Amino acid sequence: MGMNLKIARIKKGVKQIDLARKIHVSPATLIKWEKGIELDNIKFGIMKKIAELLDTSIEELFLSEN
């Protein structure tokens, strides 16, 4: 699931540090999420913001097994 986040971020041309700043988390936290670590700690509001910034859905980023 974390890989979906990384792929969407790269497709959108957004750097990890820039996305982390926009959603007010540390780059280390974003890296963990992209690796599929601690995904259960992501608050819904942050999921929604990430999906909006990357022009995708919460389902595609966090619920899909692709």
C-alpha positions in Angstrom: 0.0 0.0 0.0 2.8 2.4 0.8 4.2 1.9 -2.7 1.0 3.4 -4.1 1.8 6.6 -2.2 5.3 6.7 -3.6 4.2 6.0 -7.1 1.5 8.7 -7.0 4.0 11.2 -5.6 6.6 10.5 -8.2 4.0 10.6 -11.1 2.9 14.0 -9.8 6.6 15.2 -9.7 6.5 16.0 -6.0 9.6 15.6 -3.8 9.3 13.8 -0.5 10.4 16.8 1.4 7.9 19.1 -0.3 5.0 16.7 0.3 6.0 16.3 3.9 6.1 20.0 4.5 2.7 20.5 2.9 1.1 17.9 5.1 3.1 19.0 8.2 4.9 15.7 8.9 8.6 14.9 8.9 10.3 13.6 5.8 11.1 10.5 7.9 7.5 9.9 8.6 6.6 10.2 4.9 9.4 7.7 4.0 8.0 5.2 6.5 4.5 5.5 5.0 5.9 5.0 1.5 7.6 1.8 2.7 4.3 0.7 4.2 5.4 1.2 7.8 3.1 2.7 10.4 0.3 3.3 7.9 -2.2 2.7 10.6 -1.0 5.9 12.3 -2.1 8.2 9.4 -5.0 10.4 10.4 -7.9 10.6 8.0 -7.4 14.3 7.5 -3.8 13.8 6.4 -4.9 11.0 4.0 -7.4 13.3 2.5 -4.9 16.1 2.1 -2.3 13.8 0.5 -4.9 12.5 -2.0 -5.9 16.1 -2.9 -2.3 17.2 -3.4 -1.6 14.1 -5.6 -4.8 14.3 -7.5 -5.9 10.8 -6.5 -8.2 9.1 -4.0 -7.6 7.8 -0.5 -8.6 4.4 -1.8 -6.0 4.4 -4.5 -3.3 5.5 -2.1 -4.0 3.6 1.1 -6.5 0.8 0.4 -5.5 -0.6 -2.9 -3.1 -3.6 -2.9 -1.4 -2.6 -6.2 
